[in-house]
Amino acid sequence: MNQFEIIQNLIKCSKDKCKDKYDKVINDKNLIKDKRNLDNIKDLKKKEKAIIDIYSSKIQKDLDLCAYKKCNNHKKLHELKIKSLKDKIKVYNIKLSVDYQNKFNELIKLTDKPSLTDEEYLKYIILFQILQRFINNRVKQINAPFYKYFHDYLNCSEKYCKDLLNDLNRDTDLTKKKISIYSIKNDSKRNNIIKEVFSNENQVKLDKCITNKCNNQSLLFIKEIIKIFNKKIKAFDLKLPANLTVPNITTKITEKDIPDIIIRINQIGRYIDKYIGEI
């Protein structure tokens, strides 16, 4: 199981085996509000204090400890979470302060233990929350151009190609195939499904419309995707198959590039994700 699947199973287990404690947490409006507000706190010390307050609250501790004792796969999840943080640090060249490096070292030590006491597990949760939020925020800052161009791309698509977008969204079978791509491990099978999905008549009509009406937005968005691909490839010294070379796009995308460029970008993205995960 991957990290997402383990988390989904743990949530289901928490709901089933720790129902009273789970209900108390999700129905505590102040606790939920405080969690949602964490990303709005810019000062690191204030954010740390808020995280400690949230995950030291009695109802949150009761739920966390109940789930830890009654649900499986915590050890595997901890290892995957640490790997994800390490990979993000590596790909995006994130520098940790001495204090955060010490916290990270302590988190790794706790993860390496075969089992944790109640106190150690609660400490693990707080350390992970502090470091995950710091690292994810740095990734978000570094990838700010990607998010901006993605937002521009979507807005332009909805403005000029809305009818085609609606037609595509009504195709539930195609949507299911798109979702299935992320769970296919076999490279050849996954590439064939990607080719089938992005060669679909309605998909091609939409992509050509976007290429014509939103050419600059498409170009900037795809360039940012390729930059992220190259960072990941370089960080892990990945060797792509000969048929999945990263395209060199500099000035313009034309209708002739559709659907090939869309197919290749999706094939490369899923190939990279298979080996290093979605980071």
HELIX and SHEET records of a PDB file:
HELIX    1   1 GLN A    3  LYS A   17  1                                  15    
HELIX    2   2 LYS A   19  ILE A   26  1                                   8    
HELIX    3   3 LYS A   29  ASN A   37  1                                   9    
HELIX    4   4 LEU A   38  ASN A   40  5                                   3    
HELIX    5   5 LEU A   44  TYR A   55  1                                  12    
HELIX    6   6 LYS A   58  LYS A   70  1                                  13    
HELIX    7   7 HIS A   74  VAL A   91  1                                  18    
HELIX    8   8 VAL A   98  ASP A  112  1                                  15    
HELIX    9   9 ASP A  118  ILE A  142  1                                  25    
HELIX   10  10 ALA A  144  TYR A  160  1                                  17    
HELIX   11  11 LYS A  162  ASN A  169  1                                   8    
HELIX   12  12 THR A  172  SER A  180  1                                   9    
HELIX   13  13 ILE A  181  SER A  183  5                                   3    
HELIX   14  14 ASP A  187  PHE A  198  1                                  12    
HELIX   15  15 GLU A  201  LYS A  213  1                                  13    
HELIX   16  16 ASN A  215  PHE A  236  1                                  22    
HELIX   17  17 ALA A  242  LEU A  244  5                                   3    
HELIX   18  18 GLU A  255  ASP A  257  5                                   3    
HELIX   19  19 ASP A  260  ILE A  276  1                                  17    
END                                                                             
